[in-house]
Amino acid sequence: MKLFLKPGACSLSPHIVLEELGLPYETEVVDLARKTTASGQDFLAINPKGYVPALQLDGGELLTEGPAIVQYLADLVPEKRLAPANGSVARYQLQSWLTFIGTELHKSFSPFFNPKAPQEWKDIARANLERRLAYTARQLEGQDYLLGSDFSVADAYLFTVLGWAKFIQLDLGAWPVLVAYQARVAARPAVQAALKAEGLA
C-alpha cells in the first residue's frame, strides 16, 4: 500500500494507524500547492479531489477520506483492536467520534490555514473550536482514550488535529485533560515512528 501525505496534515492519522498495525506500506509526499508528488506525478491524476490522505491499495484501487481509510486499515488487522467490530454499538460510537473530529474540529481549523480567510471567519471558527474542545475534554475525563481504555483510530485523528493548535496560538492548557491526552498518545512508539518519518519529531 502507498499513503500519499503531507507532513503534519490530516494524513498523519492514517500514517499513525499503519504504524500501529505493523502493516507493510510506503509513503509519498504531496506538494498540495502544485498538486505534484515527490516523484513528479500529477497528484490530480491519482486523486482528483486534490488533497490528502489518499491510500493506494495493493490491488491498485484508491481510497480517500481519512475516516474511511483508518477504518479500512483497522479492519485488516482486527486483533489489534483499533476499531470495534462492525455492527456493534461501539463501532458506531467510533464513527460518531470520527465524524465529530472531521466536521467540528478539523474543519474549524481550516480558516486559519487559508490566507484568504477574513478575520471574522477566524473569530467564529476559534469560538467554535473552544466549545468543541471543552466538550472533548469532558468526554475524556477519567479515561485514557476516546472509547475508554483502548487506543483507536479516532485517537490517531484527534491527536493529529489537536497538534495544529500550536500553529494558531490556541493554548490547550485551558483543558489539562487534553494536554495529558496529547502527551499520552505522543508517547506511543507507533506515533513516535510516524512523527519521525514525517520530520515532526
GUTI-465194 format. One record per atom (N, C-alpha, C, O): residue in three letters; y negated, z negated, x negated. Coordinates in steps of 0.1 Angstrom, whole numbers, padded with zeros to 4 digits, always signed. Example, Ala and Ser with C-alpha at 12.3 -4.5 7.8 and 13.67 -1.06 7.14 Angstrom:
2
ALA+0057-0078-0132
ALA+0045-0078-0123
ALA+0033-0078-0132
ALA+0033-0085-0142
SER+0022-0071-0128
SER+0011-0071-0137
SER+0000-0079-0129
SER-0011-0080-0134
***
This chain:
201
MET+0012+0000-0008
MET+0000+0000+0000
MET-0012+0000-0009
MET-0012-0005-0020
LYS-0023+0006-0003
LYS-0036+0006-0011
LYS-0047+0000-0002
LYS-0049+0005+0009
LEU-0054-0010-0007
LEU-0065-0016+0001
LEU-0078-0010-0005
LEU-0081-0012-0017
PHE-0086-0004+0003
PHE-0099+0001-0001
PHE-0109-0011+0002
PHE-0109-0016+0013
LEU-0117-0014-0008
LEU-0125-0026-0006
LEU-0139-0025-0013
LEU-0141-0015-0021
LYS-0147-0034-0010
LYS-0160-0036-0017
LYS-0160-0050-0021
LYS-0159-0059-0012
PRO-0162-0054-0034
PRO-0161-0068-0038
PRO-0170-0077-0030
PRO-0182-0074-0028
GLY-0164-0088-0025
GLY-0172-0097-0017
GLY-0174-0094-0003
GLY-0179-0103+0005
ALA-0171-0082+0001
ALA-0173-0078+0015
ALA-0162-0083+0024
ALA-0153-0091+0019
CYS-0161-0080+0037
CYS-0151-0085+0045
CYS-0137-0080+0041
CYS-0127-0086+0046
SER-0136-0070+0032
SER-0123-0066+0027
SER-0117-0077+0018
SER-0105-0076+0015
LEU-0124-0087+0014
LEU-0119-0098+0007
LEU-0108-0105+0015
LEU-0098-0110+0010
SER-0110-0105+0028
SER-0100-0112+0037
SER-0086-0106+0036
SER-0077-0114+0033
PRO-0084-0093+0038
PRO-0070-0088+0036
PRO-0066-0089+0022
PRO-0054-0089+0019
HIS-0075-0088+0012
HIS-0071-0090-0002
HIS-0065-0103-0004
HIS-0055-0105-0011
ILE-0071-0114+0001
ILE-0065-0127+0000
ILE-0051-0128+0007
ILE-0042-0134+0001
VAL-0050-0122+0019
VAL-0038-0122+0026
VAL-0027-0115+0018
VAL-0015-0120+0017
LEU-0030-0103+0012
LEU-0020-0097+0003
LEU-0015-0106-0008
LEU-0003-0106-0011
GLU-0024-0113-0014
GLU-0021-0122-0025
GLU-0012-0134-0019
GLU-0002-0137-0026
GLU-0016-0139-0008
GLU-0008-0150-0002
GLU+0006-0146+0001
GLU+0016-0153-0001
LEU+0008-0133+0005
LEU+0021-0128+0009
LEU+0030-0124-0003
LEU+0042-0122-0002
GLY+0023-0121-0014
GLY+0030-0116-0026
GLY+0036-0102-0024
GLY+0045-0098-0031
LEU+0029-0094-0016
LEU+0033-0080-0014
LEU+0028-0071-0025
LEU+0017-0074-0031
PRO+0036-0061-0029
PRO+0030-0051-0039
PRO+0019-0043-0032
PRO+0021-0038-0021
TYR+0008-0041-0040
TYR-0003-0034-0034
TYR-0012-0030-0046
TYR-0011-0035-0057
GLU-0021-0020-0043
GLU-0031-0017-0053
GLU-0044-0017-0045
GLU-0044-0016-0033
THR-0055-0017-0052
THR-0068-0017-0046
THR-0077-0005-0052
THR-0074+0000-0063
GLU-0086-0001-0044
GLU-0096+0009-0049
GLU-0110+0005-0043
GLU-0111+0003-0031
VAL-0119+0004-0052
VAL-0133+0000-0048
VAL-0140+0012-0042
VAL-0138+0023-0047
VAL-0148+0009-0032
VAL-0155+0020-0025
VAL-0170+0017-0027
VAL-0175+0006-0025
ASP-0178+0028-0030
ASP-0192+0028-0030
ASP-0197+0031-0016
ASP-0196+0043-0012
LEU-0200+0021-0008
LEU-0203+0024+0006
LEU-0216+0031+0008
LEU-0218+0038+0018
ALA-0225+0030-0002
ALA-0238+0038+0000
ALA-0235+0053-0002
ALA-0240+0061+0005
ARG-0227+0056-0012
ARG-0224+0070-0015
ARG-0211+0075-0007
ARG-0209+0087-0007
LYS-0204+0066-0001
LYS-0191+0070+0006
LYS-0181+0076-0004
LYS-0175+0086+0000
THR-0180+0071-0016
THR-0171+0076-0025
THR-0162+0065-0031
THR-0167+0053-0031
THR-0150+0068-0034
THR-0141+0058-0040
THR-0143+0058-0055
THR-0149+0067-0061
ALA-0137+0048-0062
ALA-0138+0047-0076
ALA-0132+0059-0083
ALA-0136+0063-0094
SER-0122+0065-0077
SER-0115+0077-0083
SER-0122+0090-0079
SER-0118+0101-0083
GLY-0134+0089-0072
GLY-0142+0101-0069
GLY-0138+0108-0056
GLY-0143+0118-0053
GLN-0130+0101-0048
GLN-0126+0107-0035
GLN-0138+0105-0025
GLN-0145+0096-0026
ASP-0138+0114-0015
ASP-0147+0113-0004
ASP-0141+0102+0006
ASP-0131+0105+0012
PHE-0148+0091+0007
PHE-0142+0080+0015
PHE-0142+0084+0029
PHE-0133+0079+0037
LEU-0151+0092+0034
LEU-0151+0095+0048
LEU-0139+0104+0052
LEU-0135+0105+0063
ALA-0134+0111+0042
ALA-0121+0119+0044
ALA-0109+0110+0045
ALA-0099+0113+0052
ILE-0110+0098+0040
ILE-0100+0088+0041
ILE-0101+0079+0053
ILE-0092+0078+0061
ASN-0113+0074+0055
ASN-0117+0066+0067
ASN-0130+0071+0073
ASN-0140+0068+0068
PRO-0129+0079+0084
PRO-0141+0085+0090
PRO-0151+0074+0095
PRO-0163+0077+0097
LYS-0146+0061+0096
LYS-0156+0051+0100
LYS-0166+0048+0089
LYS-0177+0043+0092
GLY-0162+0050+0077
GLY-0171+0049+0065
GLY-0173+0035+0060
GLY-0182+0032+0052
TYR-0164+0025+0065
TYR-0166+0012+0060
TYR-0152+0006+0056
TYR-0142+0011+0060
VAL-0153-0006+0049
VAL-0141-0013+0045
VAL-0139-0025+0054
VAL-0149-0029+0061
PRO-0127-0030+0055
PRO-0115-0026+0048
PRO-0108-0015+0054
PRO-0109-0012+0066
ALA-0100-0008+0046
ALA-0090+0003+0051
ALA-0078+0001+0043
ALA-0078+0000+0030
LEU-0067+0001+0050
LEU-0054-0001+0043
LEU-0045+0011+0045
LEU-0041+0015+0056
GLN-0042+0018+0033
GLN-0033+0029+0034
GLN-0019+0024+0033
GLN-0015+0018+0023
LEU-0011+0027+0043
LEU+0003+0022+0043
LEU+0012+0031+0035
LEU+0009+0042+0031
ASP+0024+0025+0032
ASP+0033+0033+0023
ASP+0037+0046+0029
ASP+0039+0056+0022
GLY+0037+0047+0042
GLY+0040+0060+0049
GLY+0029+0070+0050
GLY+0030+0081+0055
GLY+0017+0065+0045
GLY+0005+0074+0045
GLY-0005+0071+0056
GLY-0016+0076+0056
GLU+0000+0064+0066
GLU-0009+0060+0077
GLU-0021+0052+0072
GLU-0019+0044+0063
LEU-0032+0052+0079
LEU-0043+0044+0076
LEU-0046+0034+0087
LEU-0046+0037+0099
LEU-0047+0021+0083
LEU-0050+0010+0092
LEU-0064+0005+0089
LEU-0067+0002+0078
THR-0073+0004+0099
THR-0086-0001+0097
THR-0089-0013+0106
THR-0080-0016+0115
GLU-0100-0020+0104
GLU-0104-0032+0111
GLU-0096-0044+0105
GLU-0084-0045+0107
GLY-0104-0053+0099
GLY-0098-0065+0092
GLY-0088-0073+0101
GLY-0077-0076+0096
PRO-0092-0077+0113
PRO-0083-0085+0121
PRO-0069-0078+0124
PRO-0059-0084+0124
ALA-0069-0064+0126
ALA-0057-0057+0128
ALA-0049-0057+0115
ALA-0037-0058+0115
ILE-0056-0054+0103
ILE-0049-0053+0091
ILE-0042-0066+0087
ILE-0031-0066+0083
VAL-0049-0077+0088
VAL-0043-0090+0084
VAL-0032-0094+0093
VAL-0022-0100+0088
GLN-0032-0091+0106
GLN-0021-0094+0114
GLN-0009-0085+0111
GLN+0003-0090+0111
TYR-0011-0073+0108
TYR+0000-0064+0104
TYR+0006-0069+0091
TYR+0019-0070+0090
LEU-0002-0073+0081
LEU+0004-0078+0069
LEU+0011-0091+0071
LEU+0022-0092+0066
ALA+0006-0100+0079
ALA+0013-0113+0081
ALA+0026-0110+0088
ALA+0036-0117+0085
ASP+0027-0101+0097
ASP+0040-0098+0104
ASP+0050-0091+0094
ASP+0062-0091+0098
LEU+0046-0086+0083
LEU+0056-0081+0073
LEU+0064-0092+0066
LEU+0075-0090+0062
VAL+0058-0104+0065
VAL+0064-0115+0059
VAL+0063-0127+0067
VAL+0056-0137+0064
PRO+0070-0127+0079
PRO+0068-0138+0089
PRO+0072-0152+0083
PRO+0066-0162+0088
GLU+0080-0152+0073
GLU+0084-0166+0068
GLU+0073-0173+0061
GLU+0073-0185+0058
LYS+0062-0165+0057
LYS+0051-0171+0051
LYS+0042-0178+0061
LYS+0033-0186+0057
ARG+0044-0176+0074
ARG+0037-0182+0085
ARG+0022-0181+0084
ARG+0014-0191+0086
LEU+0017-0169+0080
LEU+0002-0167+0080
LEU-0003-0163+0094
LEU-0015-0162+0096
ALA+0006-0160+0103
ALA+0003-0158+0117
ALA+0014-0163+0126
ALA+0026-0161+0123
PRO+0011-0170+0137
PRO+0022-0174+0146
PRO+0029-0162+0152
PRO+0025-0151+0151
ALA+0040-0165+0158
ALA+0049-0154+0163
ALA+0042-0147+0174
ALA+0035-0153+0182
ASN+0044-0134+0175
ASN+0039-0125+0185
ASN+0043-0130+0199
ASN+0055-0134+0201
GLY+0034-0131+0208
GLY+0038-0135+0222
GLY+0036-0150+0224
GLY+0036-0154+0236
SER+0034-0157+0214
SER+0032-0172+0215
SER+0017-0175+0218
SER+0008-0167+0215
VAL+0014-0186+0225
VAL+0001-0190+0228
VAL-0007-0192+0214
VAL-0019-0188+0214
ALA+0000-0197+0204
ALA-0007-0199+0191
ALA-0012-0185+0186
ALA-0022-0185+0179
ARG-0004-0174+0188
ARG-0008-0161+0183
ARG-0021-0157+0190
ARG-0030-0151+0184
TYR-0022-0160+0203
TYR-0035-0156+0210
TYR-0046-0165+0205
TYR-0058-0161+0205
GLN-0043-0177+0201
GLN-0054-0186+0196
GLN-0059-0180+0183
GLN-0070-0181+0179
LEU-0049-0175+0175
LEU-0053-0169+0162
LEU-0062-0157+0165
LEU-0072-0155+0158
GLN-0058-0149+0175
GLN-0066-0137+0178
GLN-0080-0141+0183
GLN-0090-0134+0181
SER-0080-0152+0190
SER-0093-0157+0195
SER-0102-0160+0183
SER-0114-0157+0184
TRP-0097-0167+0173
TRP-0104-0170+0161
TRP-0109-0158+0154
TRP-0120-0156+0150
LEU-0100-0148+0152
LEU-0103-0136+0145
LEU-0114-0128+0153
LEU-0123-0123+0146
THR-0114-0128+0166
THR-0124-0122+0174
THR-0138-0129+0172
THR-0148-0123+0171
PHE-0137-0143+0173
PHE-0149-0151+0172
PHE-0156-0149+0158
PHE-0168-0147+0157
ILE-0148-0149+0148
ILE-0153-0147+0134
ILE-0159-0134+0133
ILE-0170-0132+0127
GLY-0153-0124+0138
GLY-0158-0110+0137
GLY-0170-0107+0145
GLY-0180-0101+0140
THR-0171-0112+0158
THR-0182-0109+0166
THR-0193-0119+0166
THR-0205-0115+0167
GLU-0190-0131+0164
GLU-0201-0142+0164
GLU-0206-0146+0150
GLU-0217-0149+0149
LEU-0197-0145+0140
LEU-0202-0149+0127
LEU-0204-0137+0118
LEU-0216-0135+0114
HIS-0194-0129+0116
HIS-0196-0117+0108
HIS-0208-0109+0112
HIS-0217-0105+0104
LYS-0208-0105+0124
LYS-0219-0096+0129
LYS-0233-0103+0129
LYS-0243-0096+0128
SER-0233-0116+0129
SER-0246-0123+0128
SER-0252-0123+0114
SER-0264-0125+0112
PHE-0243-0120+0104
PHE-0248-0119+0091
PHE-0254-0105+0088
PHE-0262-0103+0079
SER-0250-0095+0096
SER-0253-0081+0094
SER-0268-0079+0092
SER-0272-0071+0082
PRO-0277-0084+0100
PRO-0291-0081+0098
PRO-0297-0085+0084
PRO-0306-0079+0079
PHE-0291-0095+0078
PHE-0296-0100+0065
PHE-0292-0090+0054
PHE-0298-0090+0043
PHE-0282-0081+0056
PHE-0278-0071+0046
PHE-0283-0057+0050
PHE-0280-0048+0044
ASN-0292-0057+0060
ASN-0298-0044+0065
ASN-0312-0044+0061
ASN-0320-0051+0067
PRO-0316-0036+0051
PRO-0330-0036+0047
PRO-0340-0032+0058
PRO-0352-0035+0056
LYS-0335-0025+0068
LYS-0344-0021+0079
LYS-0345-0031+0090
LYS-0353-0029+0100
ALA-0338-0042+0089
ALA-0338-0052+0100
ALA-0351-0060+0100
ALA-0355-0065+0090
PRO-0358-0060+0112
PRO-0371-0068+0112
PRO-0368-0083+0112
PRO-0357-0088+0115
GLN-0378-0090+0108
GLN-0377-0105+0106
GLN-0373-0111+0119
GLN-0365-0121+0119
GLU-0378-0106+0130
GLU-0375-0112+0143
GLU-0360-0111+0146
GLU-0354-0121+0151
TRP-0353-0100+0142
TRP-0339-0099+0144
TRP-0332-0109+0135
TRP-0322-0115+0139
LYS-0336-0111+0123
LYS-0330-0121+0114
LYS-0332-0135+0119
LYS-0322-0143+0117
ASP-0343-0138+0125
ASP-0345-0152+0130
ASP-0335-0154+0142
ASP-0330-0165+0143
ILE-0334-0144+0150
ILE-0324-0146+0161
ILE-0310-0148+0156
ILE-0302-0156+0161
ALA-0307-0139+0146
ALA-0293-0140+0140
ALA-0291-0153+0134
ALA-0280-0159+0135
ARG-0300-0159+0127
ARG-0299-0172+0120
ARG-0297-0183+0130
ARG-0288-0192+0128
ALA-0304-0183+0141
ALA-0302-0193+0151
ALA-0288-0192+0157
ALA-0282-0202+0160
ASN-0284-0180+0159
ASN-0270-0178+0165
ASN-0260-0183+0155
ASN-0250-0190+0159
LEU-0262-0180+0142
LEU-0252-0184+0132
LEU-0252-0199+0131
LEU-0241-0205+0131
GLU-0263-0206+0132
GLU-0263-0220+0131
GLU-0256-0227+0143
GLU-0248-0236+0141
ARG-0257-0221+0155
ARG-0250-0226+0166
ARG-0235-0224+0165
ARG-0227-0233+0168
ARG-0231-0212+0160
ARG-0217-0209+0159
ARG-0210-0216+0148
ARG-0199-0220+0148
LEU-0218-0219+0137
LEU-0212-0227+0126
LEU-0210-0241+0130
LEU-0201-0248+0126
ALA-0220-0246+0138
ALA-0218-0260+0143
ALA-0205-0261+0151
ALA-0198-0271+0150
TYR-0203-0251+0160
TYR-0191-0251+0168
TYR-0178-0251+0159
TYR-0169-0258+0161
THR-0179-0242+0149
THR-0167-0241+0140
THR-0164-0254+0133
THR-0153-0258+0131
ALA-0175-0260+0128
ALA-0173-0273+0121
ALA-0167-0284+0131
ALA-0158-0291+0126
ARG-0171-0284+0143
ARG-0165-0293+0153
ARG-0150-0290+0155
ARG-0142-0300+0156
GLN-0146-0278+0155
GLN-0132-0274+0157
GLN-0124-0278+0145
GLN-0112-0280+0146
LEU-0130-0278+0133
LEU-0123-0282+0121
LEU-0122-0297+0118
LEU-0115-0301+0109
GLU-0129-0304+0126
GLU-0128-0319+0124
GLU-0114-0324+0124
GLU-0107-0321+0134
GLY-0110-0331+0114
GLY-0097-0337+0114
GLY-0085-0328+0111
GLY-0073-0332+0113
GLN-0088-0315+0108
GLN-0077-0307+0104
GLN-0080-0298+0092
GLN-0092-0295+0090
ASP-0070-0294+0085
ASP-0073-0286+0073
ASP-0077-0272+0075
ASP-0085-0266+0068
TYR-0071-0265+0085
TYR-0073-0251+0088
TYR-0076-0249+0103
TYR-0075-0258+0111
LEU-0080-0236+0106
LEU-0084-0233+0120
LEU-0073-0236+0130
LEU-0075-0240+0141
LEU-0060-0233+0126
LEU-0049-0236+0135
LEU-0042-0249+0133
LEU-0031-0251+0139
GLY-0048-0257+0125
GLY-0041-0270+0122
GLY-0038-0272+0108
GLY-0047-0271+0099
SER-0025-0275+0105
SER-0021-0278+0091
SER-0018-0266+0083
SER-0017-0267+0071
ASP-0015-0254+0090
ASP-0011-0242+0082
ASP-0023-0233+0080
ASP-0030-0229+0089
PHE-0024-0228+0068
PHE-0033-0217+0065
PHE-0029-0204+0072
PHE-0017-0201+0072
SER-0038-0197+0078
SER-0035-0185+0085
SER-0045-0174+0080
SER-0054-0176+0073
VAL-0042-0162+0086
VAL-0051-0151+0082
VAL-0065-0153+0087
VAL-0074-0147+0082
ALA-0067-0161+0098
ALA-0080-0164+0103
ALA-0088-0172+0092
ALA-0100-0170+0091
ASP-0081-0180+0085
ASP-0088-0188+0074
ASP-0093-0179+0063
ASP-0103-0181+0057
ALA-0085-0168+0060
ALA-0089-0159+0050
ALA-0102-0152+0054
ALA-0111-0150+0046
TYR-0103-0149+0067
TYR-0115-0142+0072
TYR-0127-0152+0073
TYR-0138-0149+0068
LEU-0125-0164+0078
LEU-0136-0174+0078
LEU-0141-0177+0064
LEU-0153-0178+0062
PHE-0132-0179+0055
PHE-0136-0182+0041
PHE-0145-0171+0036
PHE-0155-0174+0030
THR-0141-0159+0038
THR-0149-0147+0034
THR-0163-0147+0039
THR-0173-0145+0032
VAL-0164-0149+0052
VAL-0177-0148+0059
VAL-0186-0160+0055
VAL-0197-0158+0053
LEU-0180-0172+0054
LEU-0188-0184+0051
LEU-0194-0182+0036
LEU-0204-0187+0033
GLY-0187-0174+0028
GLY-0191-0172+0015
GLY-0204-0164+0014
GLY-0211-0164+0004
TRP-0208-0158+0025
TRP-0220-0150+0025
TRP-0233-0159+0027
TRP-0244-0154+0025
ALA-0231-0171+0031
ALA-0242-0180+0034
ALA-0252-0181+0023
ALA-0264-0181+0025
LYS-0246-0182+0011
LYS-0255-0184-0001
LYS-0264-0172-0003
LYS-0275-0173-0009
PHE-0260-0160+0001
PHE-0268-0148-0001
PHE-0280-0148+0009
PHE-0290-0140+0006
ILE-0280-0155+0019
ILE-0291-0155+0029
ILE-0298-0169+0029
ILE-0306-0172+0038
GLN-0295-0177+0019
GLN-0301-0190+0017
GLN-0299-0199+0030
GLN-0307-0206+0035
LEU-0286-0198+0035
LEU-0282-0207+0046
LEU-0273-0218+0040
LEU-0262-0215+0035
ASP-0278-0230+0040
ASP-0272-0241+0034
ASP-0261-0247+0043
ASP-0263-0253+0053
LEU-0248-0245+0038
LEU-0237-0250+0046
LEU-0236-0266+0045
LEU-0228-0272+0052
GLY-0244-0272+0037
GLY-0245-0286+0036
GLY-0248-0293+0049
GLY-0245-0305+0050
ALA-0254-0286+0058
ALA-0257-0292+0071
ALA-0244-0295+0079
ALA-0243-0303+0088
TRP-0233-0289+0074
TRP-0219-0291+0080
TRP-0209-0295+0069
TRP-0202-0286+0064
PRO-0209-0307+0066
PRO-0200-0312+0055
PRO-0185-0307+0057
PRO-0178-0305+0047
VAL-0181-0307+0069
VAL-0167-0302+0072
VAL-0165-0288+0067
VAL-0155-0285+0062
LEU-0175-0279+0068
LEU-0174-0266+0064
LEU-0174-0265+0048
LEU-0167-0257+0043
VAL-0182-0273+0042
VAL-0182-0274+0027
VAL-0169-0278+0022
VAL-0163-0272+0013
ALA-0163-0288+0028
ALA-0150-0293+0024
ALA-0139-0282+0027
ALA-0130-0280+0018
TYR-0140-0275+0038
TYR-0131-0265+0041
TYR-0132-0253+0031
TYR-0121-0248+0027
GLN-0144-0249+0028
GLN-0145-0238+0018
GLN-0139-0242+0004
GLN-0132-0234-0002
ALA-0141-0254+0000
ALA-0135-0259-0013
ALA-0120-0259-0012
ALA-0113-0256-0021
ARG-0115-0263+0000
ARG-0100-0264+0002
ARG-0094-0250+0001
ARG-0084-0248-0006
VAL-0100-0241+0008
VAL-0095-0227+0008
VAL-0097-0221-0006
VAL-0088-0214-0011
ALA-0108-0223-0012
ALA-0111-0217-0026
ALA-0101-0222-0036
ALA-0098-0215-0046
ALA-0095-0234-0034
ALA-0086-0239-0044
ALA-0072-0233-0043
ALA-0064-0235-0052
ARG-0069-0225-0033
ARG-0056-0219-0032
ARG-0054-0208-0042
ARG-0063-0200-0045
PRO-0043-0208-0049
PRO-0040-0198-0060
PRO-0042-0184-0056
PRO-0048-0176-0063
ALA-0038-0180-0044
ALA-0040-0166-0039
ALA-0054-0163-0037
ALA-0058-0151-0040
VAL-0062-0172-0033
VAL-0076-0170-0031
VAL-0083-0168-0044
VAL-0091-0159-0046
GLN-0079-0177-0054
GLN-0085-0176-0067
GLN-0081-0162-0073
GLN-0090-0156-0080
ALA-0069-0157-0071
ALA-0065-0144-0077
ALA-0073-0133-0071
ALA-0077-0124-0078
ALA-0075-0133-0058
ALA-0083-0123-0051
ALA-0098-0123-0056
ALA-0103-0112-0059
LEU-0103-0135-0057
LEU-0117-0136-0061
LEU-0118-0131-0076
LEU-0128-0124-0079
LYS-0109-0134-0084
LYS-0109-0130-0098
LYS-0108-0115-0099
LYS-0115-0108-0107
ALA-0099-0109-0091
ALA-0097-0095-0091
ALA-0110-0087-0087
ALA-0112-0076-0091
GLU-0118-0093-0078
GLU-0130-0087-0073
GLU-0142-0091-0082
GLU-0153-0087-0079
GLY-0140-0098-0093
GLY-0151-0102-0101
GLY-0160-0113-0096
GLY-0172-0113-0099
LEU-0154-0121-0087
LEU-0162-0131-0080
LEU-0159-0145-0085
LEU-0165-0155-0080
ALA-0150-0146-0094
ALA-0147-0160-0099
ALA-0144-0159-0114
ALA-0141-0169-0121
***
